Amino acid sequence: MRKKYIVFIFFFFSLVIGFTKCKNNISKHKIIGLKEVELEIQNEVEMLRKQIFFNFLYRHQSFRKVLKEDGATYSGRCKICLSFYFDPNLKSISDKWFLKVYSNEMSDKNYYIMKSLDFMMSEDLNNYLDSVKAEITKDPQAWFIGI
């Protein structure tokens, strides 16, 4: 009878230890999975920033031919770019920056690249992209992230 108790106790502790190891492995995978998803979201948001820059630069007539020949576009590799392409909030921010006058008293040139870079790094665009990131983070799988 004493052997039965020893076998039972051994079996019970084996189950507890096995369950604990299994549970720890699952949480490690969830943590690794979450970090990978966060990284993928960050990469998507940065690709969106670059696509917005190209779209903004494309609005300047002088750069259309160059951008078409270059083929500089991220929308084919970016899972979220097309979803935000027609966003009225983005259009409003872009229009505000597009109407800004960048010039120099010494020259009649427009500083399209400087304006485009300033727009790309602006607080307005950063806030917009933060809201995009927050929206995607709510349900990454709806955006085919982490799948």
Backbone as a printed PyTorch tensor [residue, N CA C, xyz], in Angstrom:
tensor([[[  0.8170,  -1.1770,   0.0000],
         [  0.0000,   0.0000,   0.0000],
         [  0.8780,   1.2660,   0.0000]],

        [[  1.9540,   1.1970,   0.7100],
         [  2.8580,   2.3190,   0.7670],
         [  3.4550,   2.5880,  -0.6220]],

        [[  3.6840,   1.5370,  -1.3990],
         [  4.2030,   1.6770,  -2.7530],
         [  3.2110,   2.4460,  -3.6270]],

        [[  1.9150,   2.1890,  -3.4250],
         [  0.8880,   2.8730,  -4.2090],
         [  0.9380,   4.3800,  -3.9600]],

        [[  1.1170,   4.7620,  -2.6860],
         [  1.1950,   6.1840,  -2.3510],
         [  2.4260,   6.8270,  -2.9630]],

        [[  3.5320,   6.1230,  -2.9000],
         [  4.7710,   6.6560,  -3.4630],
         [  4.6270,   6.8020,  -4.9790]],

        [[  4.0490,   5.7950,  -5.6360],
         [  3.8280,   5.8590,  -7.0820],
         [  2.8560,   7.0000,  -7.4010]],

        [[  1.7870,   7.1200,  -6.6180],
         [  0.8100,   8.1830,  -6.8280],
         [  1.4480,   9.5670,  -6.6570]],

        [[  2.2350,   9.7570,  -5.6080],
         [  2.8980,  11.0330,  -5.3470],
         [  3.8850,  11.3470,  -6.4800]],

        [[  4.6380,  10.3310,  -6.8980],
         [  5.5760,  10.5220,  -7.9930],
         [  4.8270,  10.9240,  -9.2700]],

        [[  3.7350,  10.2130,  -9.5610],
         [  2.9260,  10.5040, -10.7410],
         [  2.3450,  11.9240, -10.6590]],

        [[  1.8370,  12.3040,  -9.4950],
         [  1.2440,  13.6190,  -9.2910],
         [  2.2780,  14.7270,  -9.5220]],

        [[  3.4680,  14.5970,  -8.9300],
         [  4.5120,  15.5990,  -9.1040],
         [  4.9990,  15.6560, -10.5520]],

        [[  5.0320,  14.5010, -11.2130],
         [  5.4190,  14.4860, -12.6290],
         [  4.4280,  15.2880, -13.4660]],

        [[  3.1440,  15.1150, -13.1490],
         [  2.1130,  15.8770, -13.8590],
         [  2.2560,  17.3750, -13.6060]],

        [[  2.4740,  17.7460, -12.3470],
         [  2.6040,  19.1590, -11.9920],
         [  3.8210,  19.7720, -12.6900]],

        [[  4.9520,  19.0830, -12.6520],
         [  6.1730,  19.5890, -13.2860],
         [  5.9810,  19.6690, -14.8030]],

        [[  5.3860,  18.6410, -15.3870],
         [  5.1270,  18.6410, -16.8330],
         [  4.1900,  19.7610, -17.2330]],

        [[  3.1410,  19.9910, -16.4640],
         [  2.1900,  21.0580, -16.7510],
         [  2.8660,  22.4250, -16.6490]],

        [[  3.6870,  22.5950, -15.6270],
         [  4.3960,  23.8630, -15.4350],
         [  5.3350,  24.1460, -16.6020]],

        [[  6.0880,  23.1310, -17.0360],
         [  6.9960,  23.3180, -18.1690],
         [  6.2140,  23.6540, -19.4310]],

        [[  5.1080,  22.9620, -19.6430],
         [  4.2850,  23.2070, -20.8220],
         [  3.7300,  24.6240, -20.7840]],

        [[  3.2400,  25.0430, -19.6300],
         [  2.6740,  26.3860, -19.4910],
         [  3.7400,  27.4450, -19.7340]],

        [[  4.9550,  27.2420, -19.2160],
         [  6.0400,  28.1980, -19.4320],
         [  6.4060,  28.2910, -20.9080]],

        [[  6.4240,  27.1690, -21.6050],
         [  6.7330,  27.1890, -23.0360],
         [  5.6740,  27.9560, -23.8170]],

        [[  4.4150,  27.7710, -23.4610],
         [  3.3380,  28.4830, -24.1450],
         [  3.4930,  29.9810, -23.9270]],

        [[  3.7630,  30.4370, -22.6800],
         [  3.9140,  31.8710, -22.4490],
         [  5.1190,  32.4350, -23.1610]],

        [[  6.2140,  31.6690, -23.2610],
         [  7.3780,  32.1510, -23.9900],
         [  7.0340,  32.3500, -25.4560]],

        [[  6.2600,  31.4100, -26.0280],
         [  5.8760,  31.5430, -27.4240],
         [  4.9570,  32.7430, -27.6180]],

        [[  4.0720,  32.9870, -26.6680],
         [  3.1890,  34.1450, -26.7740],
         [  3.9960,  35.4300, -26.7210]],

        [[  4.9770,  35.5020, -25.8330],
         [  5.8030,  36.7010, -25.7120],
         [  6.6070,  36.9120, -26.9910]],

        [[  7.2260,  35.8500, -27.4750],
         [  7.9950,  35.9510, -28.7250],
         [  7.0630,  36.3430, -29.8590]],

        [[  5.8870,  35.7330, -29.8980],
         [  4.9090,  36.0570, -30.9330],
         [  4.4700,  37.5070, -30.8620]],

        [[  4.2580,  38.0240, -29.6580],
         [  3.8580,  39.4170, -29.4960],
         [  4.9600,  40.3660, -29.9480]],

        [[  6.2020,  40.0320, -29.6130],
         [  7.3170,  40.8800, -30.0390],
         [  7.4380,  40.8900, -31.5600]],

        [[  7.2500,  39.7260, -32.1700],
         [  7.3130,  39.6490, -33.6320],
         [  6.1920,  40.4520, -34.2700]],

        [[  4.9930,  40.3830, -33.6960],
         [  3.8580,  41.1310, -34.2130],
         [  4.1090,  42.6290, -34.0630]],

        [[  4.6170,  43.0460, -32.9030],
         [  4.9360,  44.4640, -32.6920],
         [  5.9670,  44.9440, -33.7000]],

        [[  6.9710,  44.1400, -33.9700],
         [  8.0030,  44.4930, -34.9440],
         [  7.4100,  44.5900, -36.3430]],

        [[  6.5410,  43.6520, -36.6840],
         [  5.9130,  43.6850, -38.0070],
         [  5.0190,  44.9120, -38.1570]],

        [[  4.2950,  45.2620, -37.1020],
         [  3.4570,  46.4690, -37.1360],
         [  4.3320,  47.6990, -37.3390]],

        [[  5.4330,  47.7780, -36.6030],
         [  6.3450,  48.9230, -36.7320],
         [  6.9030,  49.0090, -38.1570]],

        [[  7.2770,  47.8770, -38.7310],
         [  7.7870,  47.8570, -40.1100],
         [  6.7270,  48.3190, -41.1080]],

        [[  5.4910,  47.8710, -40.9040],
         [  4.3990,  48.2780, -41.7930],
         [  4.1600,  49.7840, -41.7140]],

        [[  4.1980,  50.3270, -40.5000],
         [  3.9860,  51.7630, -40.3120],
         [  5.1140,  52.5550, -40.9810]],

        [[  6.3420,  52.0680, -40.8790],
         [  7.4660,  52.7570, -41.5320],
         [  7.3650,  52.6630, -43.0550]],

        [[  6.8950,  51.5280, -43.5780],
         [  6.6810,  51.4270, -45.0230],
         [  5.5780,  52.3820, -45.4600]],

        [[  4.5390,  52.5150, -44.6250],
         [  3.4690,  53.4650, -44.9250],
         [  4.0230,  54.8870, -44.9510]],

        [[  4.8940,  55.2320, -44.0040],
         [  5.5180,  56.5690, -43.9860],
         [  6.2460,  56.8240, -45.3110]],

        [[  7.0100,  55.8440, -45.7800],
         [  7.7550,  55.9980, -47.0320],
         [  6.8210,  56.1220, -48.2270]],

        [[  5.7330,  55.3420, -48.2080],
         [  4.7690,  55.4220, -49.2990],
         [  4.0950,  56.7930, -49.3070]],

        [[  3.7860,  57.3260, -48.1330],
         [  3.1900,  58.6600, -48.0400],
         [  4.1640,  59.7010, -48.5880]],

        [[  5.4540,  59.5420, -48.2830],
         [  6.4750,  60.4450, -48.8180],
         [  6.4830,  60.4060, -50.3420]],

        [[  6.4840,  59.2070, -50.9320],
         [  6.4880,  59.0890, -52.3840],
         [  5.2220,  59.6950, -52.9840]],

        [[  4.0880,  59.4400, -52.3500],
         [  2.8280,  59.9920, -52.8510],
         [  2.8530,  61.5190, -52.7950]],

        [[  3.4120,  62.0650, -51.7150],
         [  3.4940,  63.5110, -51.5550],
         [  4.4290,  64.1070, -52.6050]],

        [[  5.5630,  63.4920, -52.8060],
         [  6.5240,  63.9740, -53.7980],
         [  5.9320,  63.8680, -55.2050]],

        [[  5.1320,  62.8400, -55.4340],
         [  4.5030,  62.6320, -56.7440],
         [  3.5260,  63.7650, -57.0770]],

        [[  2.9810,  64.4070, -56.0630],
         [  2.0460,  65.5150, -56.2980],
         [  2.7370,  66.6840, -56.9930]],

        [[  4.0340,  66.8130, -56.8410],
         [  4.7940,  67.8680, -57.5160],
         [  5.0510,  67.4160, -58.9450]],

        [[  4.5370,  68.1600, -59.8810],
         [  4.6050,  67.8030, -61.2970],
         [  6.0210,  67.4440, -61.7390]],

        [[  7.0100,  68.1300, -61.2060],
         [  8.4010,  67.9240, -61.6280],
         [  8.9210,  66.5160, -61.3400]],

        [[  8.3350,  65.8450, -60.3730],
         [  8.8740,  64.5470, -59.9460],
         [  8.1010,  63.3490, -60.4870]],

        [[  7.0060,  63.5750, -61.1590],
         [  6.1850,  62.4510, -61.6280],
         [  6.9440,  61.5130, -62.5500]],

        [[  7.6290,  62.0790, -63.5240],
         [  8.3610,  61.2420, -64.4820],
         [  9.4560,  60.4440, -63.7760]],

        [[ 10.1740,  61.1090, -62.8810],
         [ 11.2630,  60.4480, -62.1610],
         [ 10.7320,  59.2920, -61.3260]],

        [[  9.6580,  59.5290, -60.6040],
         [  9.1050,  58.4780, -59.7410],
         [  8.5190,  57.3300, -60.5500]],

        [[  7.9210,  57.6410, -61.6880],
         [  7.3990,  56.5640, -62.5390],
         [  8.5370,  55.6990, -63.0670]],

        [[  9.6130,  56.3320, -63.5130],
         [ 10.7540,  55.5790, -64.0350],
         [ 11.4620,  54.7910, -62.9420]],

        [[ 11.5150,  55.3880, -61.7550],
         [ 12.1910,  54.7370, -60.6330],
         [ 11.3680,  53.5530, -60.1190]],

        [[ 10.0710,  53.6590, -60.1990],
         [  9.2070,  52.6070, -59.6840],
         [  9.2210,  52.5360, -58.1730]],

        [[  9.5800,  53.6270, -57.5410],
         [  9.6810,  53.6690, -56.0760],
         [  8.2930,  53.6240, -55.4530]],

        [[  7.9060,  52.4400, -55.0690],
         [  6.6200,  52.2820, -54.4090],
         [  6.7010,  51.1330, -53.4220]],

        [[  6.0560,  51.3150, -52.2980],
         [  6.0440,  50.2770, -51.2750],
         [  4.6860,  49.5840, -51.2170]],

        [[  3.7080,  50.0940, -51.9230],
         [  2.3500,  49.5710, -51.7710],
         [  2.2470,  48.0920, -52.0940]],

        [[  3.1260,  47.5760, -52.9500],
         [  3.0910,  46.1530, -53.2730],
         [  3.5950,  45.2790, -52.1400]],

        [[  4.4750,  45.8220, -51.3100],
         [  5.0460,  45.0580, -50.1970],
         [  4.4230,  45.4240, -48.8560]],

        [[  3.6540,  46.4680, -48.8410],
         [  3.0790,  46.9870, -47.5970],
         [  1.6450,  46.4920, -47.4550]],

        [[  1.3610,  45.7970, -46.3760],
         [  0.0350,  45.2180, -46.1710],
         [ -1.0150,  46.2670, -45.8470]],

        [[ -0.6010,  47.3900, -45.2950],
         [ -1.5680,  48.3850, -44.8290],
         [ -1.6590,  49.6140, -45.7300]],

        [[ -0.7190,  49.7880, -46.6720],
         [ -0.6430,  51.0250, -47.4550],
         [ -1.9210,  51.3400, -48.2270]],

        [[ -2.4340,  50.3650, -48.9320],
         [ -3.6220,  50.6300, -49.7490],
         [ -4.8500,  50.9460, -48.8990]],

        [[ -4.8970,  50.4050, -47.6990],
         [ -6.0430,  50.6620, -46.8220],
         [ -6.1170,  52.1160, -46.3750]],

        [[ -4.9760,  52.7830, -46.3070],
         [ -4.9500,  54.1710, -45.8360],
         [ -4.7400,  55.1690, -46.9700]],

        [[ -4.7030,  54.6800, -48.2000],
         [ -4.4200,  55.5300, -49.3540],
         [ -5.4480,  56.6510, -49.5080]],

        [[ -6.7220,  56.3530, -49.2810],
         [ -7.7900,  57.3340, -49.4590],
         [ -8.3300,  57.8760, -48.1360]],

        [[ -7.5640,  57.7440, -47.0880],
         [ -7.9940,  58.2230, -45.7740],
         [ -8.1380,  59.7480, -45.8020]],

        [[ -9.3300,  60.2720, -45.4740],
         [ -9.5290,  61.7270, -45.5060],
         [ -8.6370,  62.4800, -44.5020]],

        [[ -8.3150,  61.8500, -43.3820],
         [ -7.4170,  62.5030, -42.4180],
         [ -6.0220,  62.6930, -43.0160]],

        [[ -5.5390,  61.6810, -43.6920],
         [ -4.2270,  61.7780, -44.3380],
         [ -4.2610,  62.8150, -45.4460]],

        [[ -5.3310,  62.8330, -46.2130],
         [ -5.4590,  63.8190, -47.2910],
         [ -5.4460,  65.2330, -46.7280]],

        [[ -6.1170,  65.4390, -45.6300],
         [ -6.1600,  66.7550, -44.9980],
         [ -4.7640,  67.2030, -44.5490]],

        [[ -4.0370,  66.3060, -43.9170],
         [ -2.6730,  66.6210, -43.4650],
         [ -1.7770,  66.8940, -44.6670]],

        [[ -1.8810,  66.0450, -45.6760],
         [ -1.0680,  66.1910, -46.8800],
         [ -1.3780,  67.5050, -47.5890]],

        [[ -2.6550,  67.8470, -47.7170],
         [ -3.0480,  69.1010, -48.3700],
         [ -2.4910,  70.3100, -47.6250]],

        [[ -2.5530,  70.2670, -46.3080],
         [ -2.0330,  71.3670, -45.4810],
         [ -0.5410,  71.5890, -45.7680]],

        [[  0.2140,  70.4890, -45.8210],
         [  1.6440,  70.6000, -46.0720],
         [  1.9450,  70.9590, -47.5290]],

        [[  1.1330,  70.4800, -48.4400],
         [  1.3700,  70.7600, -49.8600],
         [  1.2090,  72.2450, -50.1570]],

        [[  0.3180,  72.9150, -49.4440],
         [  0.0660,  74.3360, -49.6790],
         [  1.1130,  75.2500, -49.0470]],

        [[  1.9540,  74.7020, -48.1830],
         [  3.0110,  75.5210, -47.5830],
         [  3.9790,  75.9770, -48.6710]],

        [[  4.4130,  77.2140, -48.5420],
         [  5.3330,  77.7690, -49.5260],
         [  6.7620,  77.6280, -49.0040]],

        [[  7.5510,  76.9610, -49.7880],
         [  8.9830,  76.8180, -49.4980],
         [  9.7200,  77.5460, -50.6170]],

        [[ 10.3550,  78.6320, -50.2870],
         [ 11.1070,  79.3640, -51.3030],
         [ 12.2280,  80.1350, -50.6430]],

        [[ 12.9960,  80.7800, -51.4670],
         [ 14.1410,  81.5370, -50.9960],
         [ 14.1160,  82.8890, -51.7050]],

        [[ 14.4170,  83.9320, -50.9920],
         [ 14.4180,  85.2660, -51.5960],
         [ 15.4520,  85.3830, -52.7050]],

        [[ 16.4970,  84.6150, -52.6240],
         [ 17.5870,  84.6850, -53.5940],
         [ 17.3130,  83.8520, -54.8480]],

        [[ 16.2450,  83.0760, -54.8260],
         [ 16.0020,  82.1680, -55.9320],
         [ 14.5070,  82.0630, -56.1970]],

        [[ 14.1720,  81.7470, -57.4220],
         [ 12.7630,  81.5360, -57.7570],
         [ 12.4020,  80.0490, -57.7170]],

        [[ 13.2900,  79.2380, -57.1860],
         [ 13.0870,  77.7830, -57.1240],
         [ 12.1600,  77.4100, -55.9750]],

        [[ 11.4370,  76.3430, -56.1870],
         [ 10.6370,  75.7520, -55.1170],
         [ 11.4440,  74.6210, -54.5020]],

        [[ 11.3110,  74.4300, -53.2370],
         [ 12.0610,  73.3850, -52.5370],
         [ 11.1520,  72.1790, -52.2700]],

        [[ 10.8070,  71.4960, -53.3470],
         [  9.8680,  70.3810, -53.2450],
         [ 10.4110,  69.2420, -52.3820]],

        [[ 11.6700,  68.9090, -52.5840],
         [ 12.2390,  67.7930, -51.8210],
         [ 12.3070,  68.1530, -50.3480]],

        [[ 12.7310,  69.3790, -50.0450],
         [ 12.8070,  69.8240, -48.6480],
         [ 11.4200,  69.8030, -48.0050]],

        [[ 10.4260,  70.2840, -48.7270],
         [  9.0630,  70.2900, -48.2010],
         [  8.5800,  68.8600, -47.9790]],

        [[  8.8760,  67.9800, -48.9240],
         [  8.4530,  66.5830, -48.8080],
         [  9.1270,  65.8930, -47.6250]],

        [[ 10.4080,  66.1590, -47.4360],
         [ 11.1250,  65.5790, -46.2920],
         [ 10.5920,  66.1350, -44.9680]],

        [[ 10.3360,  67.4370, -44.9430],
         [  9.7690,  68.0370, -43.7270],
         [  8.4070,  67.4300, -43.4070]],

        [[  7.6150,  67.2150, -44.4490],
         [  6.3120,  66.5750, -44.2490],
         [  6.4780,  65.1550, -43.7040]],

        [[  7.4080,  64.4170, -44.3030],
         [  7.6300,  63.0290, -43.8970],
         [  8.0400,  62.9260, -42.4240]],

        [[  8.7710,  63.9100, -41.9240],
         [  9.2550,  63.8720, -40.5460],
         [  8.4480,  64.7790, -39.6130]],

        [[  7.3250,  65.2870, -40.0780],
         [  6.5450,  66.2540, -39.3060],
         [  5.8140,  65.6170, -38.1270]],

        [[  5.5120,  66.4490, -37.1660],
         [  4.7210,  66.0230, -36.0040],
         [  3.3140,  65.6100, -36.4430]],

        [[  2.7800,  66.3120, -37.4490],
         [  1.4510,  65.9630, -37.9830],
         [  1.4230,  64.5290, -38.4890]],

        [[  2.4110,  64.1800, -39.2850],
         [  2.4580,  62.8240, -39.8330],
         [  2.7750,  61.8050, -38.7430]],

        [[  3.6540,  62.1600, -37.8090],
         [  3.9470,  61.2550, -36.6880],
         [  2.6880,  60.9360, -35.8910]],

        [[  1.8810,  61.9570, -35.6080],
         [  0.6290,  61.7350, -34.8690],
         [ -0.3300,  60.8620, -35.6690]],

        [[ -0.4150,  61.1090, -36.9660],
         [ -1.2690,  60.2900, -37.8180],
         [ -0.8190,  58.8320, -37.7980]],

        [[  0.4780,  58.6150, -37.9530],
         [  1.0000,  57.2460, -37.9660],
         [  0.8520,  56.5720, -36.6080]],

        [[  0.9180,  57.3380, -35.5240],
         [  0.6470,  56.7740, -34.1920],
         [ -0.7850,  56.2810, -34.1080]],

        [[ -1.7220,  57.0320, -34.6920],
         [ -3.1230,  56.5900, -34.6770],
         [ -3.3090,  55.3530, -35.5530]],

        [[ -2.5850,  55.2780, -36.6670],
         [ -2.6360,  54.0890, -37.5310],
         [ -2.1050,  52.8840, -36.7600]],

        [[ -0.9830,  53.0750, -36.0910],
         [ -0.3780,  51.9860, -35.3170],
         [ -1.3320,  51.5110, -34.2190]],

        [[ -1.9920,  52.4400, -33.5500],
         [ -2.9510,  52.0780, -32.4920],
         [ -4.1170,  51.2770, -33.0770]],

        [[ -4.5910,  51.6880, -34.2360],
         [ -5.7000,  50.9760, -34.8730],
         [ -5.2980,  49.5620, -35.2750]],

        [[ -4.1160,  49.4150, -35.8210],
         [ -3.6460,  48.1010, -36.2630],
         [ -3.3730,  47.2030, -35.0570]],

        [[ -2.8430,  47.7840, -33.9910],
         [ -2.4990,  47.0160, -32.7990],
         [ -3.7420,  46.4100, -32.1480]],

        [[ -4.8920,  47.0450, -32.3130],
         [ -6.1380,  46.5110, -31.7420],
         [ -6.4410,  45.1130, -32.2730]],

        [[ -6.2260,  44.9130, -33.5810],
         [ -6.5140,  43.6150, -34.1980],
         [ -5.5650,  43.3730, -35.3740]],

        [[ -4.3220,  42.9660, -35.0700],
         [ -3.3280,  42.7890, -36.1360],
         [ -3.7440,  41.7660, -37.1940]],

        [[ -4.4660,  40.7390, -36.7880],
         [ -4.8330,  39.6930, -37.7480],
         [ -5.7940,  40.2150, -38.8080]],

        [[ -6.5830,  41.2240, -38.4720],
         [ -7.4780,  41.8230, -39.4720],
         [ -6.6790,  42.4900, -40.5820]],

        [[ -5.4350,  42.8420, -40.2870],
         [ -4.5370,  43.4740, -41.2690],
         [ -3.5470,  42.4460, -41.8330]],

        [[ -3.7730,  41.1740, -41.5390],
         [ -2.9140,  40.0770, -41.9930],
         [ -1.5110,  40.1920, -41.4310]],

        [[ -1.4140,  40.6690, -40.2010],
         [ -0.1430,  40.8030, -39.5110],
         [ -0.0620,  39.7130, -38.4550]],

        [[  1.0720,  39.0410, -38.4150],
         [  1.2690,  37.9780, -37.4390],
         [  0.6320,  36.6630, -37.8390]],

        [[  0.2420,  36.5760, -39.0890],
         [ -0.3970,  35.3330, -39.5720],
         [  0.6210,  34.5080, -40.3100]]])
